[in-house]
Amino acid sequence: MARKQSKRELVKQPIHFLSFGFGSGLVPKAPGTFGTLPAIVLVWLFASLDTAAYIGVVAFVTIIGIYLCGATAKAMGEHDSSHIVWDEIAGYMIAMIAIPVSWQALLLAFVLFRIFDILKPWPIRWLDKHVDGGFGIMIDDVLAGFFTLVLMHIALTLGWLPI
């Protein structure tokens, strides 16, 4: 069995650097919140893509996240460390599918996503407790992203967000 590695050792390796949200998840307080911040930058960077291409990027980020998060959890010897935040990045990117990017949309999606991720309403909480591995780390945030996506599209339809 491989020895557990410290976060300081892990962050030097590209796989774990990504799992830690480019290092943002290593903050001592509220790593999930800080770990979501790089997703805002990624959404902004990919905002010029058409919806299908953006969904392709999000699918790639999500699928590769299963491997990244699983590998880092295994290296840490801890199932779902709060410092592993690639799942937050994927979840937030899901929340912004087909949403015109504005500061209001980015902020609303951030707040809603963090609420779903922190409170974990059913079935998010159930999945978080009962699904293991990289998929288990990712699935609760993916679902929180979809819950947020639904509310974002409702807000967009009601005219509460700029187009």
KOLMAR-912107 format. One line per field, with one value per residue: residue number from 1; residue in one letter; chain; x, y, z of N, C-alpha, C in turn. Coordinates in Angstrom, 1 decimal. Layout:
REM KOLMAR-912107
mimar = (NUM; ...);
nuti = (A; ...);
marza = (A; ...);
n_px = (X; ...);
n_py = (Y; ...);
n_pz = (Z; ...);
ca_px = (X; ...);
ca_py = (Y; ...);
ca_pz = (Z; ...);
c_px = (X; ...);
c_py = (Y; ...);
c_pz = (Z; ...);
This chain:
REM KOLMAR-912107
mimar = (1; 2; 3; 4; 5; 6; 7; 8; 9; 10; 11; 12; 13; 14; 15; 16; 17; 18; 19; 20; 21; 22; 23; 24; 25; 26; 27; 28; 29; 30; 31; 32; 33; 34; 35; 36; 37; 38; 39; 40; 41; 42; 43; 44; 45; 46; 47; 48; 49; 50; 51; 52; 53; 54; 55; 56; 57; 58; 59; 60; 61; 62; 63; 64; 65; 66; 67; 68; 69; 70; 71; 72; 73; 74; 75; 76; 77; 78; 79; 80; 81; 82; 83; 84; 85; 86; 87; 88; 89; 90; 91; 92; 93; 94; 95; 96; 97; 98; 99; 100; 101; 102; 103; 104; 105; 106; 107; 108; 109; 110; 111; 112; 113; 114; 115; 116; 117; 118; 119; 120; 121; 122; 123; 124; 125; 126; 127; 128; 129; 130; 131; 132; 133; 134; 135; 136; 137; 138; 139; 140; 141; 142; 143; 144; 145; 146; 147; 148; 149; 150; 151; 152; 153; 154; 155; 156; 157; 158; 159; 160; 161; 162; 163);
nuti = (M; A; R; K; Q; S; K; R; E; L; V; K; Q; P; I; H; F; L; S; F; G; F; G; S; G; L; V; P; K; A; P; G; T; F; G; T; L; P; A; I; V; L; V; W; L; F; A; S; L; D; T; A; A; Y; I; G; V; V; A; F; V; T; I; I; G; I; Y; L; C; G; A; T; A; K; A; M; G; E; H; D; S; S; H; I; V; W; D; E; I; A; G; Y; M; I; A; M; I; A; I; P; V; S; W; Q; A; L; L; L; A; F; V; L; F; R; I; F; D; I; L; K; P; W; P; I; R; W; L; D; K; H; V; D; G; G; F; G; I; M; I; D; D; V; L; A; G; F; F; T; L; V; L; M; H; I; A; L; T; L; G; W; L; P; I);
marza = (A; A; A; A; A; A; A; A; A; A; A; A; A; A; A; A; A; A; A; A; A; A; A; A; A; A; A; A; A; A; A; A; A; A; A; A; A; A; A; A; A; A; A; A; A; A; A; A; A; A; A; A; A; A; A; A; A; A; A; A; A; A; A; A; A; A; A; A; A; A; A; A; A; A; A; A; A; A; A; A; A; A; A; A; A; A; A; A; A; A; A; A; A; A; A; A; A; A; A; A; A; A; A; A; A; A; A; A; A; A; A; A; A; A; A; A; A; A; A; A; A; A; A; A; A; A; A; A; A; A; A; A; A; A; A; A; A; A; A; A; A; A; A; A; A; A; A; A; A; A; A; A; A; A; A; A; A; A; A; A; A; A; A);
n_px = (0.8; 0.6; 2.2; 0.5; 0.3; 1.3; -0.6; 1.0; 3.0; 1.5; 0.3; 2.2; 2.1; 0.7; -2.0; -3.1; -2.8; -4.8; -7.0; -7.1; -8.2; -6.5; -5.0; -6.6; -8.3; -6.9; -7.0; -7.4; -9.9; -13.3; -12.8; -14.3; -15.9; -13.9; -12.7; -14.5; -14.2; -12.2; -13.8; -15.5; -13.8; -13.1; -15.7; -16.1; -13.9; -14.7; -17.1; -17.6; -18.0; -20.2; -23.3; -23.3; -20.6; -19.7; -21.0; -19.7; -17.1; -17.8; -18.7; -16.3; -14.7; -16.1; -16.1; -13.3; -12.9; -13.8; -11.7; -9.5; -10.3; -10.7; -8.1; -6.7; -7.9; -7.3; -4.5; -4.3; -5.4; -8.0; -11.4; -13.2; -11.9; -12.2; -10.6; -10.3; -11.5; -12.2; -14.6; -16.4; -15.8; -16.6; -19.4; -20.2; -19.7; -21.6; -23.9; -24.0; -24.6; -25.8; -26.4; -26.4; -23.4; -22.9; -22.1; -24.1; -25.4; -23.2; -22.7; -25.2; -25.4; -23.2; -23.9; -26.3; -25.4; -23.5; -25.2; -26.8; -24.7; -23.7; -25.9; -27.0; -29.6; -32.1; -31.8; -29.1; -27.6; -28.0; -26.6; -24.1; -23.4; -23.6; -22.3; -19.2; -15.6; -14.1; -16.3; -18.3; -17.3; -17.7; -20.4; -22.4; -21.8; -22.2; -24.9; -25.8; -25.0; -26.8; -29.3; -28.9; -28.7; -31.3; -32.7; -31.4; -32.2; -34.9; -34.8; -33.7; -35.7; -37.8; -36.9; -35.1; -32.4; -29.9; -29.8);
n_py = (-1.2; 2.2; 5.0; 7.6; 10.8; 14.2; 17.2; 19.3; 17.9; 16.6; 18.7; 19.5; 17.8; 17.4; 16.1; 16.2; 18.8; 19.9; 18.6; 19.9; 22.2; 24.0; 24.7; 26.3; 25.0; 24.5; 26.3; 27.1; 27.6; 27.2; 25.7; 24.6; 26.7; 28.6; 27.0; 26.9; 29.2; 29.3; 28.1; 30.1; 31.7; 29.8; 29.4; 32.0; 32.1; 30.1; 31.1; 32.2; 30.0; 28.0; 26.6; 23.7; 23.1; 24.1; 22.4; 20.1; 20.7; 20.9; 18.3; 16.9; 18.0; 17.1; 14.2; 13.7; 14.5; 12.5; 10.6; 12.3; 13.2; 10.8; 9.7; 11.5; 11.4; 8.8; 9.0; 10.7; 9.1; 9.5; 9.6; 11.8; 14.5; 17.8; 19.5; 18.7; 19.9; 19.8; 18.8; 20.8; 22.7; 21.5; 21.2; 23.9; 24.8; 23.3; 24.5; 26.8; 26.2; 27.2; 29.8; 33.2; 35.0; 37.2; 39.5; 39.4; 36.9; 35.1; 35.6; 34.9; 32.2; 31.2; 31.7; 30.2; 27.6; 27.1; 27.1; 24.8; 22.9; 23.0; 22.7; 20.3; 19.1; 16.4; 14.5; 14.8; 14.7; 12.0; 10.7; 11.7; 10.4; 7.6; 6.8; 5.8; 6.5; 8.1; 8.8; 9.0; 11.3; 13.2; 13.1; 14.3; 17.1; 17.4; 17.0; 19.1; 21.1; 20.7; 21.2; 23.9; 24.8; 24.5; 26.4; 28.6; 28.8; 29.2; 31.7; 33.2; 32.8; 34.2; 36.7; 37.8; 37.9; 39.5; 39.4);
n_pz = (0.0; -0.8; 0.7; 2.6; 1.3; 2.0; 1.7; 0.8; -0.6; -2.5; -4.1; -5.8; -7.9; -11.1; -11.4; -8.8; -8.2; -10.0; -8.9; -6.4; -7.2; -8.7; -6.6; -5.1; -3.3; -1.1; 0.9; 4.4; 5.6; 4.6; 2.1; -0.1; -1.0; -1.8; -3.6; -5.6; -6.9; -9.1; -11.1; -11.9; -13.4; -15.4; -16.6; -17.6; -19.4; -21.3; -22.3; -24.8; -26.4; -28.4; -27.2; -27.5; -27.7; -25.3; -23.5; -24.1; -23.1; -20.4; -20.0; -20.4; -18.3; -16.1; -16.4; -16.4; -13.9; -12.2; -12.3; -11.5; -8.9; -7.5; -7.7; -6.2; -3.7; -3.0; -2.8; -0.7; 1.3; 2.2; 1.9; 0.8; 0.9; 2.0; 0.7; -1.8; -4.7; -7.4; -8.0; -7.3; -9.2; -11.6; -11.0; -10.7; -13.3; -14.7; -13.7; -15.2; -17.8; -20.9; -20.0; -20.3; -19.8; -17.2; -14.7; -12.8; -13.3; -12.9; -10.1; -8.9; -9.7; -8.3; -5.6; -5.4; -6.1; -4.1; -1.9; -2.4; -2.4; 0.2; 1.9; 0.9; -0.1; -0.3; -3.3; -2.9; -0.5; 0.2; -1.9; -1.5; 0.9; 0.3; -2.1; -3.3; -4.0; -6.9; -8.5; -6.5; -5.1; -7.1; -7.8; -6.0; -6.3; -9.0; -9.2; -7.5; -9.1; -11.3; -10.0; -9.5; -12.1; -13.1; -11.5; -12.4; -15.1; -14.7; -13.5; -15.6; -17.6; -16.4; -16.6; -14.8; -15.0; -16.9; -20.5);
ca_px = (0.0; 1.3; 2.0; -0.3; 1.2; 0.8; -1.1; 2.2; 3.7; 0.5; 0.0; 3.3; 1.8; -0.4; -3.3; -3.6; -3.0; -6.1; -8.0; -7.2; -8.7; -5.3; -4.5; -7.6; -9.0; -6.0; -7.2; -7.8; -11.3; -14.2; -12.2; -15.3; -16.2; -12.7; -12.4; -15.5; -13.8; -11.6; -14.8; -16.0; -12.8; -13.3; -16.9; -15.9; -13.1; -15.4; -18.4; -17.7; -18.3; -21.7; -23.8; -22.9; -19.2; -19.6; -21.5; -18.6; -16.1; -18.3; -18.7; -14.9; -14.3; -16.8; -15.6; -11.9; -12.9; -14.0; -10.4; -8.7; -10.8; -10.4; -6.7; -6.2; -8.5; -6.5; -3.2; -4.5; -5.9; -9.2; -12.4; -13.7; -11.3; -12.8; -9.6; -10.5; -12.5; -12.5; -16.1; -17.1; -15.5; -17.5; -20.7; -20.5; -19.8; -22.9; -24.9; -23.9; -24.9; -26.7; -26.8; -25.5; -22.5; -22.9; -21.7; -25.3; -25.5; -22.1; -22.9; -26.4; -25.1; -22.2; -24.6; -27.2; -24.6; -22.9; -26.3; -27.0; -23.5; -23.5; -27.1; -27.2; -30.9; -32.2; -31.0; -27.7; -27.1; -28.0; -25.5; -22.8; -23.2; -23.7; -21.5; -17.8; -14.7; -14.1; -17.7; -19.0; -16.9; -18.2; -21.9; -23.2; -21.7; -22.8; -26.4; -26.0; -24.9; -28.1; -30.3; -28.7; -29.0; -32.8; -33.1; -30.8; -33.0; -36.1; -34.5; -33.5; -37.0; -38.6; -36.3; -34.4; -31.0; -29.7; -29.5);
ca_py = (0.0; 3.4; 5.8; 8.8; 12.0; 15.4; 18.1; 20.0; 17.0; 16.3; 19.9; 19.6; 16.8; 18.0; 15.5; 16.6; 20.3; 20.1; 18.2; 20.9; 23.4; 24.8; 25.1; 27.1; 24.2; 24.3; 27.3; 26.4; 27.8; 27.2; 25.3; 24.4; 28.1; 29.1; 26.0; 27.2; 30.5; 29.0; 27.8; 31.4; 32.1; 28.9; 29.8; 33.2; 31.8; 29.3; 31.8; 32.4; 28.8; 27.7; 25.7; 22.3; 23.0; 24.4; 21.2; 19.2; 21.0; 20.5; 16.8; 16.5; 18.4; 16.2; 12.8; 13.6; 14.8; 11.2; 10.1; 13.2; 13.2; 9.5; 9.5; 12.4; 10.8; 7.6; 9.4; 11.3; 8.2; 10.1; 9.5; 13.0; 15.6; 19.1; 20.2; 18.2; 20.8; 19.7; 18.5; 22.1; 23.4; 20.8; 21.5; 25.3; 24.9; 22.7; 25.5; 27.9; 25.8; 28.0; 31.0; 34.3; 35.4; 38.5; 39.4; 38.9; 35.4; 34.4; 35.7; 34.1; 30.8; 30.9; 31.6; 29.0; 26.4; 26.9; 26.7; 23.3; 22.1; 23.0; 22.1; 19.0; 18.5; 15.1; 13.3; 15.1; 14.1; 10.5; 10.3; 12.0; 9.4; 6.2; 6.5; 6.0; 6.6; 9.4; 9.1; 9.5; 12.6; 14.1; 13.1; 15.3; 18.4; 17.4; 17.2; 20.4; 22.0; 20.6; 21.9; 25.3; 25.1; 24.6; 27.7; 29.7; 28.9; 29.8; 33.2; 33.7; 32.9; 35.2; 38.0; 38.2; 38.0; 40.1; 38.5);
ca_pz = (0.0; -0.9; 1.9; 2.4; 1.0; 2.5; 0.6; 0.2; -1.6; -3.6; -4.9; -6.8; -9.0; -11.9; -11.1; -7.5; -8.4; -10.5; -7.9; -5.4; -7.9; -9.0; -5.3; -4.3; -2.3; 0.1; 2.0; 5.7; 5.9; 3.4; 0.8; -1.2; -1.5; -2.5; -4.7; -6.7; -7.6; -10.4; -12.0; -12.5; -14.5; -16.5; -17.3; -18.4; -20.5; -22.3; -22.5; -26.2; -27.1; -28.5; -26.2; -27.6; -27.4; -23.8; -22.8; -24.3; -22.2; -19.1; -19.9; -20.2; -16.9; -15.2; -16.6; -16.0; -12.5; -11.6; -12.2; -10.7; -7.5; -7.0; -7.5; -5.0; -2.4; -2.7; -2.4; 0.6; 2.2; 2.7; 0.8; 0.2; 1.6; 1.7; -0.1; -3.2; -5.1; -8.8; -8.1; -7.2; -10.5; -12.5; -10.6; -11.1; -14.8; -15.1; -13.3; -16.1; -19.2; -21.7; -19.3; -20.7; -18.7; -16.7; -13.3; -12.0; -13.5; -12.2; -8.7; -8.6; -9.8; -7.2; -4.3; -5.4; -6.1; -2.7; -1.0; -2.6; -2.0; 1.7; 2.6; 0.4; 0.0; -0.9; -3.0; -2.9; 0.7; 0.1; -2.8; -0.8; 1.9; -0.2; -3.3; -3.0; -5.1; -7.6; -8.9; -5.3; -4.8; -8.1; -8.1; -5.3; -6.8; -10.3; -8.9; -7.0; -10.3; -12.1; -9.3; -9.7; -13.5; -13.2; -11.0; -13.2; -16.3; -14.3; -13.4; -17.0; -18.2; -15.7; -16.9; -13.6; -15.4; -18.2; -21.6);
c_px = (0.9; 1.1; 1.2; 0.7; 0.5; 0.3; 0.0; 2.9; 2.7; 0.3; 1.1; 3.1; 0.6; -1.8; -3.9; -3.7; -4.3; -7.2; -8.2; -7.6; -7.6; -4.8; -5.5; -8.3; -8.1; -6.1; -7.7; -9.3; -12.1; -13.5; -13.1; -15.7; -15.1; -12.4; -13.4; -15.0; -13.1; -12.7; -15.4; -15.1; -13.0; -14.6; -16.7; -15.0; -13.8; -16.8; -18.6; -18.1; -19.8; -22.0; -23.3; -21.4; -18.9; -20.0; -20.4; -17.5; -16.5; -18.3; -17.2; -14.4; -14.9; -16.3; -14.2; -11.9; -13.1; -12.6; -9.5; -9.1; -10.5; -9.0; -6.2; -6.7; -7.7; -5.1; -3.2; -4.9; -7.2; -10.2; -12.8; -13.2; -12.0; -11.9; -9.7; -11.7; -12.8; -14.0; -16.9; -16.9; -16.5; -19.0; -21.1; -20.6; -21.1; -24.0; -25.0; -24.2; -26.0; -27.2; -25.8; -24.7; -22.6; -22.5; -22.9; -25.5; -24.4; -22.3; -24.1; -26.1; -24.1; -23.0; -25.5; -26.4; -24.0; -24.0; -26.6; -25.9; -23.4; -24.7; -27.4; -28.6; -31.0; -32.4; -29.5; -27.0; -27.0; -26.8; -24.2; -22.4; -23.0; -22.9; -20.0; -16.9; -14.8; -15.5; -18.5; -18.6; -17.5; -19.7; -22.7; -23.0; -22.2; -24.3; -26.7; -25.9; -26.2; -29.2; -30.2; -29.0; -30.5; -33.2; -32.6; -31.7; -34.4; -35.9; -34.3; -34.9; -37.9; -38.0; -35.5; -32.9; -30.9; -29.3; -28.3);
c_py = (1.3; 4.3; 7.1; 9.9; 13.2; 16.3; 18.9; 19.2; 16.8; 17.5; 20.1; 18.7; 17.3; 17.4; 16.1; 18.1; 20.6; 19.7; 19.2; 22.2; 24.5; 25.4; 25.8; 26.3; 24.0; 25.3; 26.6; 26.5; 27.9; 26.8; 25.1; 25.7; 28.6; 28.2; 26.2; 28.4; 30.2; 28.7; 29.0; 31.8; 31.1; 29.2; 31.0; 32.9; 31.0; 29.9; 32.0; 31.2; 28.7; 26.7; 24.3; 22.2; 23.2; 23.1; 20.1; 19.4; 20.6; 19.0; 16.3; 16.8; 17.4; 14.8; 12.7; 13.8; 13.5; 10.6; 11.0; 13.1; 11.9; 9.2; 10.3; 11.9; 9.6; 8.0; 10.0; 10.3; 8.6; 10.1; 10.8; 14.2; 16.9; 19.9; 19.8; 19.0; 20.8; 19.5; 19.8; 22.8; 22.8; 21.2; 22.9; 25.5; 24.3; 23.8; 26.6; 27.5; 26.6; 29.2; 32.1; 34.8; 36.8; 38.4; 39.0; 37.4; 34.7; 34.4; 34.8; 32.6; 30.3; 30.7; 30.4; 27.7; 26.1; 26.5; 25.2; 22.4; 22.0; 22.3; 20.7; 18.4; 17.1; 15.3; 13.5; 14.5; 12.6; 10.0; 10.5; 10.9; 7.9; 5.9; 6.8; 6.3; 8.0; 9.8; 9.6; 10.9; 13.6; 14.2; 14.1; 16.7; 18.5; 17.7; 18.6; 21.4; 21.9; 21.3; 23.4; 25.7; 25.3; 26.0; 28.8; 29.9; 29.5; 31.3; 33.8; 33.9; 34.0; 36.6; 38.6; 38.4; 38.7; 39.1; 39.1);
c_pz = (0.0; 0.3; 1.6; 2.2; 1.6; 1.3; 0.0; -0.8; -2.8; -4.6; -6.0; -8.0; -9.7; -11.6; -9.9; -7.5; -9.0; -9.6; -6.8; -6.0; -8.1; -7.7; -4.5; -3.2; -1.1; 1.1; 3.2; 6.0; 4.6; 2.1; -0.3; -1.8; -2.3; -3.7; -5.9; -7.5; -9.0; -11.5; -12.7; -13.6; -15.7; -17.3; -18.2; -19.6; -21.7; -22.7; -24.0; -27.0; -27.3; -27.5; -26.3; -27.2; -25.9; -23.1; -23.0; -23.4; -20.8; -18.9; -19.7; -18.8; -15.9; -15.2; -16.1; -14.5; -11.7; -11.3; -11.2; -9.2; -6.8; -6.7; -6.3; -3.7; -2.0; -2.2; -1.0; 1.7; 2.9; 1.6; 0.1; 1.0; 1.1; 0.8; -1.6; -3.7; -6.6; -9.0; -8.1; -8.6; -11.5; -12.2; -11.0; -12.6; -15.3; -14.8; -14.4; -17.6; -19.8; -20.9; -19.8; -19.5; -18.5; -15.3; -12.4; -12.1; -12.7; -10.7; -8.2; -8.6; -8.7; -5.9; -4.3; -5.3; -4.7; -1.7; -1.1; -2.2; -0.5; 2.3; 2.2; 0.6; -0.6; -2.4; -3.0; -1.7; 0.7; -0.8; -2.2; 0.2; 1.4; -1.4; -3.1; -4.3; -5.8; -8.1; -7.7; -4.9; -5.8; -8.1; -7.3; -5.8; -8.2; -10.1; -8.4; -8.2; -11.2; -11.4; -9.5; -11.1; -13.7; -12.7; -11.8; -14.5; -15.9; -14.2; -14.7; -17.7; -17.7; -15.9; -15.7; -13.9; -16.8; -19.3; -22.4);
